[in-house]
Amino acid sequence: MAVISVRVNEEIKKRMERLKHINWSEVIRKAIIEVLEEEEGRNLARAVLLNEKIRKKAPKGWSSTEVIRFWREHRYGKTGKRR
């Protein structure tokens, strides 16, 4: 595991020392994980909202199959061989 250090003021340190039965490293680890998951979830939510904003509906009558076929024929010709 990697090691990080955290600074707390003297009052907090004294209070922590009174509760020796608590694994403070584990408390801090869980708090970090909680914040990471919350932020990552928030970033995902932002990405979904952004995707919905920029997403456009295809015009009526537009066919992706026809567009793909057109460009494949344009690139490879009717024979299927690359030009």
Order of alpha helices (4+ residues) and beta strands (2+ residues): alpha-alpha-alpha
